[in-house]
Every structure is written in C-alpha cells, then in structure tokens.
C-alpha cells in the first residue's frame, strides 16, 4: 500500500503545480458535466467522522456512478488533514476549510507529464476492480 500512497501524493503535488486539479464537490460536478473526457482520476475523500453525513454519501454515490459510466478511475481517500497539507500547504485548520471531499485530476496533467505514479494508481484501480472492489481505499498518513 505504501507505493500507491506515495504515488497518489506525487500525482496530487504534480497536478497541483500544473493547475490540473478540480477541488470541491460542486466544482467537480460542474467539470464532470462539462467535460468528463478530460478527467483521468477522481478522489473521494472522507474521514470516519463523516460516516453519518447523508448528503456526502448521496454526492459520493452520484459521482461514483457517473465515473463508472465514463470509465474514470475512482479512489476513496482517508486522511483529510494530510490531503489539505498537499493541496493547500496548510498544516493548521482554517476557519473556512476547503471542500476536499472530491478532487479530480484532469488529462492536462497526464499529457503534460507522462507520470509513472498516475500509471501506478491506474494499475492499482484495475487490480482492485478485478477483485470486485470498485472503489479502493487509500489512507494518507499524517507527517
């Protein structure tokens, strides 16, 4: 699991530098509606304290269905604090936290930087699907 976790962090940091991330549930839904063919990876992020958030579960269900229908790799991610550190460089909680529950990586990133890390994540997703695990989980560890 460690190599896939590191690969995910590399993909996020590189895509962020190339402005190839769409961050937020509503922003991601707009992107998926306008140009789903540009999306190469969808991350759905939640921690255990979000387990009872019905609205979030509904959003996740709709996004998962859409991504499956459009052959977009999906990964569920836990570790919102570490995700926030990667995406915004913030180690301290903000008064208005970013909506990091859904993050899309676009093909601009994939075209600009032929990334072995992205290929590793795609292979991981394919392997999980072959085992009937349609949305694999990757836990990001705090540093």
Long-range contacts (C-beta under 8 A, 24 or more apart in sequence): 1-138, 1-139, 3-120, 4-120, 4-121, 4-124, 4-138, 5-138, 5-139, 5-140, 5-141, 6-117, 7-116, 7-117, 7-118, 7-120, 7-121, 7-124, 8-43, 8-75, 8-77, 8-117, 8-121, 8-138, 8-140, 9-86, 9-140, 10-115, 10-117, 11-41, 11-105, 11-109, 11-115, 11-117, 11-118, 11-121, 12-83, 12-86, 12-87, 12-103, 12-105, 13-86, 14-109, 14-113, 14-115, 14-117, 15-105, 15-106, 15-109, 16-86, 16-87, 18-108, 18-109, 18-112, 18-113, 19-108, 20-105, 20-106, 20-107, 20-108, 20-109, 20-112, 21-87, 21-103, 21-104, 21-105, 21-106, 21-109, 22-103, 22-104, 22-106, 23-87, 23-98, 23-99, 23-100, 23-102, 23-103, 24-98, 24-99, 24-100, 24-101, 24-102, 25-59, 25-63, 25-99, 25-101, 25-102, 26-99, 27-99, 28-63, 28-102, 28-103, 28-104, 29-59, 29-62, 29-63, 29-102, 31-104, 31-106, 32-63, 32-66, 32-67, 32-70, 32-104, 36-66, 36-70, 36-72, 37-70, 37-107, 38-106, 38-107, 38-108, 39-67, 39-70, 39-72, 39-104, 39-105, 39-106, 39-107, 40-72, 40-73, 40-105, 40-106, 40-107, 40-109, 40-110, 40-118, 40-122, 41-72, 41-73, 41-74, 41-75, 41-104, 41-105, 41-118, 41-121, 41-122, 42-67, 42-72, 42-73, 42-74, 42-75, 42-102, 42-103, 42-104, 42-105, 43-74, 43-75, 43-76, 43-77, 43-102, 43-103, 43-104, 43-105, 44-74, 44-75, 44-76, 44-77, 44-101, 44-102, 44-135, 45-76, 45-77, 45-78, 45-79, 45-80, 45-83, 45-100, 45-101, 45-102, 45-103, 46-76, 46-77, 46-78, 46-80, 46-101, 47-78, 47-79, 47-80, 48-78, 50-101, 56-101, 59-101, 59-102, 60-101, 60-102, 63-102, 64-134, 64-135, 68-134, 73-121, 73-122, 73-125, 74-125, 74-134, 74-135, 75-121, 75-124, 75-125, 75-135, 75-136, 75-137, 75-138, 76-135, 76-136, 76-137, 76-138, 77-137, 77-138, 77-139, 77-140, 78-137, 78-138, 78-139, 78-140, 79-139, 79-140, 79-141, 79-142, 81-142, 82-140, 82-141, 82-142, 82-143, 83-140, 85-143, 86-140
